Amino acid sequence: MKKYLLKLYVTGKTPRSEKAIINLKRICRDYLNEEYELQVIDVIENPQYAEEDKILATPTLIRVLPPPIRRIIGDLSEKDKVLIGLDLEKMLHS
Amino acid sequence: MQRDITNNEIIKLETLIPGFDHISNGGLPLNRTTLVAGSAGSAKTVFAAQFLAAGIITNTASGVFVTFEESVDDIRRNMKGFGWEIEKWEKENKWAFVDASPEPHESSIVAGEYDLGALLARIENAITKVKATRLSLDSLGAIFTQFSDSAIIRRELFRISVALKKMGVTAVLTAERTQEYGEIARYGVEEFVADNVVILRNILEDEKRRRTIEILKYRGTSHQKGEFPFTVTPEKGVIIIPLSAIELKQKSSNLRISSGSTELDKMCGGGFFRDSVILVSGATGTGKTLMATEFMAGAAAGNERCLLFAFEESREQLFRNATGWGIDFEKLENEGTLKVVCEYPEVAGLEDHLIEIKQVIEEFRPTRVAIDSLSALERVSTIKGFREFIIGVTSFIKQKEIAGLFTSTTSTLMGGSSITEGHISTITDSIILLRYVETFGEMRRGLTVLKMRGSMHDKDIREFTIDNNGMHIGKPFRDVTGIISGNPQKIQKGDFDRLDNLFDE
């Protein structure tokens, strides 16, 4: 089991979805080493998952593990806020 | 549902919410979104849920409920009180929830641009799942508190309303207002659904709550204007009282019925008309309840069914009084010709009383109805609400071709008139005044038929007495003047002769 389990909800193959995926992959690579599992869920193909997780906005990133559950909304272009959301703020200035 | 695509006319969807289709001239604009705005406690959520429930109960439409505020469990539980089995409907694929209520324990951080694509996808999924043609979204204010950027939310809500239109869904969006009279809704939500706006109000007036509904605008199609009273009942939910839908179309009959007193019948030119409204006005103790009681007994004699609404006295009191006047109410009730409904006016609002009165009349199907007294009902209402009640009751019983006798108490012992009369006198067909007459240190009772539409009637003020056989009407007061104005004066013999000869040549 990896230390981080991340779910990213996006809507179709829009530029905003692509941007979020690229931003997230870069952050994972730079800060989480290999200790993460990432699931990308398209709400148009799988609306029932969005229903279960009560997703309203896309893109939404959910940190399922480690607890507590965290939600980060947006295309993840503001890297500092993403790191705060993932409890990685100590990495900010390292 | 009517369809007429050719001339681009706006088609309306019958909501089946009682009264709403009347005041909206046919229902909600089909395939469009209507904003329902109201202050806290104005029954927005009930309206939104009823819009879906009415479609399901009548088997005409299934619906999707999007909640931004209350939890799904709360809504299921709260609406059960109206008899709406949402849980069962969900299993039958007639009702689907989209739960967008906030999660209390989770915080979210915004890191970049976003839209509400997931919400739209979930709504579309739910609509497809139950094949919904109706959708309610309750309430918009709550989503603005979940997301800080209201410009994005407004844009996205507009996108959702466009998508709903494409899917052929008629939608109700609720939004909160901070004042009863002021801006339409908070956060400027009316800007993106500005075509149709309905306002629910819950106004505090003279320490009494009064609910009204108003269609503010319906772009491109007609509707009734102004505020209409409505109430929320446990069995039916929102019921709107469509005053403007009342039409002066009732038939008029020449058939006479007995007032219960042969002497009074004679004074009225042969009895009351079968479908007329009679007002009996008098001070306390002049014999109004007696007249209502005799009116009921008169029905039973002719094998009619009669209904008495008593708002002043208890059953026991009424039955004991009737026995005192030689009328056996208990026997009449057992025979099924009489029904007595006793209620304290304060137990409900006037709108609720009106709905109950109508309902009992529908069920019992009487040929005559008495309400004793209107003045007691006046206590629980504002002047405007009372006037609407009177119009509602009289038009209903006229429609049903029922005779109605209402009593009204005057505020002063001698003469005088009550506020009630001011509202009702033009609607009534007959008015009977009961008055105290003070002569030589004695209180006597006088009765006169002031008005009898469509018939000759006795113009005298007659003395009447009450004993254990009821009411007895005697001779006119020939030697007293000023009875109706409340200032009775004995006329000297000489004056009397002079008056008699006044018009002799």
Boltz contact constraints between the chains, C-beta under 6 A:
constraints:
  - contact:
      token1: [A, 9]
      token2: [B, 118]
      max_distance: 6.0
  - contact:
      token1: [A, 11]
      token2: [B, 117]
      max_distance: 6.0
  - contact:
      token1: [A, 43]
      token2: [B, 118]
      max_distance: 6.0
  - contact:
      token1: [A, 43]
      token2: [B, 121]
      max_distance: 6.0
  - contact:
      token1: [A, 44]
      token2: [B, 121]
      max_distance: 6.0
  - contact:
      token1: [A, 47]
      token2: [B, 121]
      max_distance: 6.0
  - contact:
      token1: [A, 47]
      token2: [B, 122]
      max_distance: 6.0
  - contact:
      token1: [A, 47]
      token2: [B, 125]
      max_distance: 6.0
  - contact:
      token1: [A, 50]
      token2: [B, 118]
      max_distance: 6.0
  - contact:
      token1: [A, 50]
      token2: [B, 122]
      max_distance: 6.0
  - contact:
      token1: [A, 51]
      token2: [B, 122]
      max_distance: 6.0
  - contact:
      token1: [A, 54]
      token2: [B, 99]
      max_distance: 6.0
  - contact:
      token1: [A, 55]
      token2: [B, 118]
      max_distance: 6.0
  - contact:
      token1: [A, 56]
      token2: [B, 100]
      max_distance: 6.0
  - contact:
      token1: [A, 56]
      token2: [B, 116]
      max_distance: 6.0
  - contact:
      token1: [A, 56]
      token2: [B, 118]
      max_distance: 6.0
  - contact:
      token1: [A, 56]
      token2: [B, 119]
      max_distance: 6.0
  - contact:
      token1: [A, 57]
      token2: [B, 114]
      max_distance: 6.0
  - contact:
      token1: [A, 57]
      token2: [B, 116]
      max_distance: 6.0
  - contact:
      token1: [A, 58]
      token2: [B, 117]
      max_distance: 6.0
  - contact:
      token1: [A, 58]
      token2: [B, 118]
      max_distance: 6.0
  - contact:
      token1: [A, 71]
      token2: [B, 106]
      max_distance: 6.0
  - contact:
      token1: [A, 71]
      token2: [B, 108]
      max_distance: 6.0
  - contact:
      token1: [A, 72]
      token2: [B, 109]
      max_distance: 6.0
  - contact:
      token1: [A, 72]
      token2: [B, 111]
      max_distance: 6.0
  - contact:
      token1: [A, 73]
      token2: [B, 108]
      max_distance: 6.0
  - contact:
      token1: [A, 73]
      token2: [B, 110]
      max_distance: 6.0
  - contact:
      token1: [A, 73]
      token2: [B, 114]
      max_distance: 6.0
  - contact:
      token1: [A, 74]
      token2: [B, 110]
      max_distance: 6.0
  - contact:
      token1: [A, 74]
      token2: [B, 111]
      max_distance: 6.0
  - contact:
      token1: [A, 74]
      token2: [B, 112]
      max_distance: 6.0
  - contact:
      token1: [A, 74]
      token2: [B, 113]
      max_distance: 6.0
  - contact:
      token1: [A, 74]
      token2: [B, 114]
      max_distance: 6.0
  - contact:
      token1: [A, 75]
      token2: [B, 112]
      max_distance: 6.0
  - contact:
      token1: [A, 75]
      token2: [B, 113]
      max_distance: 6.0
  - contact:
      token1: [A, 76]
      token2: [B, 111]
      max_distance: 6.0
  - contact:
      token1: [A, 76]
      token2: [B, 112]
      max_distance: 6.0
  - contact:
      token1: [A, 77]
      token2: [B, 112]
      max_distance: 6.0
  - contact:
      token1: [A, 78]
      token2: [B, 111]
      max_distance: 6.0
  - contact:
      token1: [A, 78]
      token2: [B, 112]
      max_distance: 6.0
  - contact:
      token1: [A, 81]
      token2: [B, 109]
      max_distance: 6.0
  - contact:
      token1: [A, 81]
      token2: [B, 111]
      max_distance: 6.0
  - contact:
      token1: [A, 82]
      token2: [B, 111]
      max_distance: 6.0
  - contact:
      token1: [A, 85]
      token2: [B, 109]
      max_distance: 6.0
